[in-house]
Amino acid sequence: MLEINHLVKKFGPLTAVDGVSFAVAEGEVLGFLGPNGAGKSTTMKMITGFLAPTSGTAVICGHDIETEPLAAKRRIGYLPEGAPAYPDMTTAEFLDFVAHIRGLRGVEARRRIGYIADLIHIADVMHQPIETLSKGYRRRVGVAQALLHDPSVLILDEPTDGLDPNQKYEMRGIIRELSPHKAIVISTHLLEEVEAVCNRAIIIAGGRVLADGTPADLAARSRYHNAVRLDLASGDAATIAAELRERPGVAAVEITADEGQAGLCVFAQDGQPISDAIVRFARERGWPVTGLYVERGRLDDVFRTITAPLELPRSALLNAA
Amino acid sequence: MTRTFTIFRRELRGYFATPLAYLFIVIFLVLAGVLTFFVGNFFDRGQADLQPFFTFHPWLYLVLIPALSMRLWAEERKSGTIELFLTLPIRLSEAVIGKFLAAWCFAGIALVLTFPFWVTVNVLGDSDNGVILAGYLASWLMAGAVLAIGAAVSAVTKNQVIAFVVTAALVFVLAVAGTPVVLGLLQPWAPSGVIRAVAGISLFAHFAAITRGVVAVRDLVYFLSIIVAFLAANAVLIDLKKAD
């Protein structure tokens, strides 16, 4: 439904987006991850036709955003960065305006606005000027606006920013509910959000796609993948760690101390499962193990390893200066 | 067409959603009254026409219309709504024209509300309503030209104060172009073609020509071409500058 081919955007000497390509099919929820300034928002602005790409194309349901902008824009629902809305309008007036521009009229428009207002839980602020709304409500009005015309492609730039934990949970539920019949792209810097709603994640930094896969695939790249954490009641953690380091399949052992609770983290070689072997060994040796957990891998760890090398040169420059 | 109308309606409503509209209308009416009756010697002239009323419109517009046009795009830019607005399925021309028409219509409403002046001259004497109508047309056209200039300036900045000052300066240049002072400065050295061109772009000269009651094609063409040219510039500038 959404196809992006070698999108490039240059601002003068700066290349903000440097050859980004990906496709999003119906039913996919793509999490767009990256550090600040990675090119996430710029990519979204090009997909939605706000910025013209320096080169490359974005095709929405068969319509190129550059050559058939109206047809393409009709099929997109877009929540821009910061959820902008006209502050002096009430929620109802604002949604009515967007519905009209989107070609919804009369009964149909009213029904659709009512339905979305209930879905996004903004029915109680319909007659309040948008400038008086809290950040969370404003964000939801922005999402409501993007959903009015039931678009095939939904582009949401940080849809849960400014929402409280309950509202975040709700918003993620809504996105999951909508996902079967849409292609959805959400940008976020919350990794837990990717795990909660996305069935695919792209990590972008320095304007390039650095990783593309399911959240589980990406997590498996983490050195924490299949690592085993042990909580110890007592005993000499250092000795136990030393013994574990000698075991086959163990890459490294770190001693952890969370709130006075001694523990170990045993990293697996090449991410191969090692929990069985460790459980047996621990029992054999009679270690005072009170808890044992297998890690699936940490997305934030992968995120850091993938994106950190790109940030090094900058800090190196700073140090030199 | 319907999209242009939807944008027009939203924009026009936007004026009345804040005190700005009412403030603008009140200041316009009060200033127009003060200038007409005290500076223009409306009563002492002993003539039942609105010449003293219209004479001051260019100067009123020089100050008031940029205040109306400064927010057209600068505000969208500042609040970020420009990104929302321009990613809706609309043509850029529809956005530019819808916004302009709303502002022009608003200026028209302010102008219509000066009808007590017209009633006054008709009560006081036997006035030539054709000339008065021409005066209103000239005034509205001039408001449109100044608004179009202001809209284009507003398109390049997110700072409304800058939009105001630059628009006022540009309009001032257009306004004084045809005055004897400027032409007198040019007379000694400039070729006659240049002098005629400078005199020809004068906002005030074309305005004055219509208020005398002669609605000539060349004056209409002048105002309409300023409007069209600056709206086109507006669209181009938005397209070029929307990234920053």
Interface residues (C-beta under 8 A of the other chain):
Chain A: F11 K45 T48 G49 F50 L51 P69 L70 K73 R74 I76 Y78 P80 E81 G82 P84 A85 Y86 P87 D88 M89 E93 F97 V98 H100 I101 R102 G103 P129 Q145
Chain B: T2 R3 T6 I7 R10 R13 G14 A17 T18 S79 G80 T81 E83 L84 L86 T87 L88 P89 I90 R91 K242 A243
